[in-house]
Amino acid sequence: MIFGIGVDVLEAARVKKVHDRYGEHFVERLLLPGERAQLDKTKRKERFLAMRFAAKEAIVKAMGTGFAHGVWIRDVGVVQNSWGRPEVVYSPRGEKVRRKLGIGSGFVTLTDEAGLIVAVAVLEAAEKPARPVVDARRKTVRRKSERKPGTRRK
Ligand SMILES: CC(C)(COP(=O)(O)OP(=O)(O)OC[C@H]1O[C@@H](n2cnc3c(N)ncnc32)[C@H](O)[C@@H]1OP(=O)(O)O)[C@@H](O)C(=O)NCCC(=O)NCCS
């Protein structure tokens, strides 16, 4: 089940401006450690920062929190796996919010063209354990999945 979707369009030049002005301080405020490690290896650093910024906005929209409710810019992010696919990651604080809201796996896709960055995020709802049901006759609590077939309660 889908928990939420989010999208962001960003002019890469805006992020470049902020980076030019604040430099390392901006990078430290923006990136999670895993993202930071990837930045150090990438050649197109401005593009990387803009894409991470857009991804974060798309993720917080999908979470429904925006940059509020316990989620700031360094609490969510994306790190590419060995195939290059961006995967959603959280800080310990972001992880707490993720669990509290019942968010499961996350997916992000990114692209850029003509100076614009587009990020789309999809978050799945976490899988819930089967709902406990009370068997009044036996006075026991068992999970739906434990019931024998053909023994539906009336
Ligand atoms: C959600 C958020 C990230 C939107 O960011 P934005 O860049 O200001 O605006 P966008 O045009 O990308 O998106 C706005 C839309 O997001 C959606 N949105 C707003 N709050 C949302 C939320 N909590 N959950 C999901 N979607 C939300 C709405 O559809 C909104 O449209 P509206 O303004 O017509 O109601 C905003 O709440 C926020 O926290 N912004 C902080 C941005 C920031 O710190 N910028 C620093 C620049 S260096």
Ligand as a Chemical Component Dictionary entry (heavy atoms), coordinates in Angstrom:
data_LIG
# 
_chem_comp.id                   LIG 
_chem_comp.type                 NON-POLYMER 
_chem_comp.pdbx_formal_charge   0 
_chem_comp.three_letter_code    LIG 
# 
loop_
_chem_comp_atom.comp_id 
_chem_comp_atom.atom_id 
_chem_comp_atom.alt_atom_id 
_chem_comp_atom.type_symbol 
_chem_comp_atom.charge 
_chem_comp_atom.model_Cartn_x 
_chem_comp_atom.model_Cartn_y 
_chem_comp_atom.model_Cartn_z 
_chem_comp_atom.pdbx_ordinal 
LIG C1  C1  C 0 6.672  20.835 1.626  1  
LIG C2  C2  C 0 7.730  21.879 1.433  2  
LIG C3  C3  C 0 9.044  21.142 1.387  3  
LIG C4  C4  C 0 7.372  22.552 0.128  4  
LIG O1  O1  O 0 8.456  23.216 -0.392 5  
LIG P1  P1  P 0 8.453  24.513 -1.355 6  
LIG O2  O2  O 0 9.694  24.394 -2.153 7  
LIG O3  O3  O 0 8.227  25.709 -0.540 8  
LIG O4  O4  O 0 7.206  24.453 -2.302 9  
LIG P2  P2  P 0 6.816  23.549 -3.567 10 
LIG O5  O5  O 0 6.288  24.455 -4.608 11 
LIG O6  O6  O 0 7.894  22.609 -3.975 12 
LIG O7  O7  O 0 5.626  22.699 -2.976 13 
LIG C5  C5  C 0 4.502  23.306 -2.442 14 
LIG C6  C6  C 0 3.407  22.265 -2.387 15 
LIG O8  O8  O 0 3.828  21.191 -1.554 16 
LIG C7  C7  C 0 2.657  20.597 -0.995 17 
LIG N1  N1  N 0 2.841  20.497 0.451  18 
LIG C8  C8  C 0 2.920  21.485 1.375  19 
LIG N2  N2  N 0 3.077  20.961 2.603  20 
LIG C9  C9  C 0 3.084  19.621 2.437  21 
LIG C10 C10 C 0 3.192  18.523 3.324  22 
LIG N3  N3  N 0 3.330  18.694 4.639  23 
LIG N4  N4  N 0 3.160  17.272 2.814  24 
LIG C11 C11 C 0 3.019  17.071 1.498  25 
LIG N5  N5  N 0 2.910  18.073 0.594  26 
LIG C12 C12 C 0 2.935  19.324 1.075  27 
LIG C13 C13 C 0 1.474  21.477 -1.331 28 
LIG O9  O9  O 0 0.807  20.898 -2.429 29 
LIG C14 C14 C 0 2.154  22.762 -1.740 30 
LIG O10 O10 O 0 1.403  23.476 -2.655 31 
LIG P3  P3  P 0 0.614  24.781 -2.147 32 
LIG O11 O11 O 0 1.706  25.721 -1.664 33 
LIG O12 O12 O 0 -0.099 25.265 -3.352 34 
LIG O13 O13 O 0 -0.255 24.331 -1.039 35 
LIG C15 C15 C 0 7.674  22.962 2.521  36 
LIG O14 O14 O 0 6.758  22.597 3.494  37 
LIG C16 C16 C 0 8.905  23.224 3.277  38 
LIG O15 O15 O 0 9.058  22.681 4.349  39 
LIG N6  N6  N 0 9.766  24.087 2.676  40 
LIG C17 C17 C 0 11.031 24.478 3.234  41 
LIG C18 C18 C 0 11.928 24.763 2.070  42 
LIG C19 C19 C 0 13.279 25.234 2.490  43 
LIG O16 O16 O 0 13.722 25.108 3.595  44 
LIG N7  N7  N 0 13.999 25.828 1.534  45 
LIG C20 C20 C 0 15.356 26.281 1.740  46 
LIG C21 C21 C 0 15.922 26.750 0.399  47 
LIG S1  S1  S 0 17.672 26.740 0.363  48 
# 
loop_
_chem_comp_bond.comp_id 
_chem_comp_bond.atom_id_1 
_chem_comp_bond.atom_id_2 
_chem_comp_bond.value_order 
_chem_comp_bond.pdbx_ordinal 
LIG C1  C2  SING 1  
LIG C2  C3  SING 2  
LIG C2  C4  SING 3  
LIG C2  C15 SING 4  
LIG C4  O1  SING 5  
LIG O1  P1  SING 6  
LIG P1  O2  DOUB 7  
LIG P1  O3  SING 8  
LIG P1  O4  SING 9  
LIG O4  P2  SING 10 
LIG P2  O5  DOUB 11 
LIG P2  O6  SING 12 
LIG P2  O7  SING 13 
LIG O7  C5  SING 14 
LIG C5  C6  SING 15 
LIG C6  O8  SING 16 
LIG C6  C14 SING 17 
LIG O8  C7  SING 18 
LIG C7  N1  SING 19 
LIG C7  C13 SING 20 
LIG N1  C8  SING 21 
LIG N1  C12 SING 22 
LIG C8  N2  DOUB 23 
LIG N2  C9  SING 24 
LIG C9  C10 SING 25 
LIG C9  C12 DOUB 26 
LIG C10 N3  SING 27 
LIG C10 N4  DOUB 28 
LIG N4  C11 SING 29 
LIG C11 N5  DOUB 30 
LIG N5  C12 SING 31 
LIG C13 O9  SING 32 
LIG C13 C14 SING 33 
LIG C14 O10 SING 34 
LIG O10 P3  SING 35 
LIG P3  O11 DOUB 36 
LIG P3  O12 SING 37 
LIG P3  O13 SING 38 
LIG C15 O14 SING 39 
LIG C15 C16 SING 40 
LIG C16 O15 DOUB 41 
LIG C16 N6  SING 42 
LIG N6  C17 SING 43 
LIG C17 C18 SING 44 
LIG C18 C19 SING 45 
LIG C19 O16 DOUB 46 
LIG C19 N7  SING 47 
LIG N7  C20 SING 48 
LIG C20 C21 SING 49 
LIG C21 S1  SING 50 
# 
